[in-house]
Amino acid sequence: MTSPFNPAIRATFAPPVMEARRWLETLDIPADKPLINVSQAAPVDPPPLPLRQEIARIAIEEPAAHIYGPVLGLPELRDEIAREWSRAYNGEIRPEQVAITSGCNQAFTAAIATLAGAGDAVILPTPWYFNHKMALDMAGIECRPLPVASDMLPDPKQAEALLDSRVKAIVLVTPNNPTGAEYPAETVQAFFDLARRHGIALIVDETYRDFDSRDRAPHHLFEQPDWDRTLIQLYSFSKAYRLTGHRVGALLTSVARMRQVEKYLDTVTICANQIGQRAALFGMRNLGDWRREQRREILDRRAAVERELARAKGWRLLGAGAYFAYLEHPFDMASDELARRILGDTGILMLPGTMFAPTGAEGGSGSAETQMRVAFANVDAQGIGEMFDRLAAFSV
């Protein structure tokens, strides 16, 4: 009998965060250990009050927010991104090089749709962001893993060894999900030079750029002549302004590629959320101080992770930054099984490294079976200390 399912979709693994949430339905958490959920990298608090008030005003007073808008996004928002990015990166970005998408995941799939099809290949550093891998699998595109080194950084020379005529792009995420690593400007530049030399695209996902610990531009790619022939940059408004439910992201690329992006977006969603786009524009124009305060809070929580980890003997920090800490556990047990044990015994829900790498993957960073991701953005310093106290008392 013919299967009723697309084999590429059927072969794609289940969404990891949803899978982890289902553990909560089957495991009994100790009554004296309330859930500490460090599984998902998304704010759980609503947007700040001024932004919620603006969203209400938009919904009531702006009729255009309730109908289809331009496929490539609200012109005012595209203009604002072009201006702010040009200033922040000391480069030249034009509004017509900016598209607004339904979140950063759609920005990624739109970029990939213009670059590659079934039978082509894309290089992803591992540990990878699982939705990138899922998108490639569903499109029938080969994912070529590029294991990172012990410092959680990918090596351009190793990437070059993976290139052939089927590879259409290399993807970087910085600050990284899941490791938290902030890629040095020199590393990003080396990948750009590699991609340009071989005539392929470099996709740089900067979803977490607002929480980078560096006070300068994290790279110089937008200063390069004809940057848009090689670079495709992705961004999300979900984290910076807590607009996760409104689904607003951005994609920066060449005008020529933008014509192809428009075909994809018109087919999939027609336009990004109109209220969300206007909310993002309000945030950019009015909430700079608030956004900077959120960055300071996230950096304080990162420091708390680095400080409090010593409470849990045997655990080792492999990387930390933005919303994430990537840890090595000390137990003789695979991380996927260990994650369930930790949840049942301690009430901590974290994700195993096996959700971010191919089965049995090894590399300079070690084995995915010894690694765990902690997304600490929704846990304050006291909660971080409590988490490591519980891990210190845990044994298998």
Secondary structure, DSSP 8 states (H G I E B T S, - for coil): ---SS-HHHHHS---HHHHHHHHHHHS---TTS--EE-S--S--S---HHHHHHHHHHHHH-GGGGS---TT--HHHHHHHHHHHHHHHTS---GGGEEEESHHHHHHHHHHHHH--TT-EEEEEES--HHHHHHHHHTT-EEEEEE--TTS---HHHHHHT--TTEEEEEEESS-TTT-----HHHHHHHHHHHHHHT-EEEEE-TTGGG-S-SS-S--GGGSTTGGGTEEEEEESTTTTT-GGG--EEEE--HHHHHHHHHHHHHHTSS--HHHHHHHHHHHHH-HHHHHHHHHHHHHHHHHHHHHGGGSTT-EEEEEETTEEEEE--SSS-HHHHHHHHHHHH-EE-EEGGGGS-TT---TT--GGGEEEEE-TTS-HHHHHHHHHHHHH---
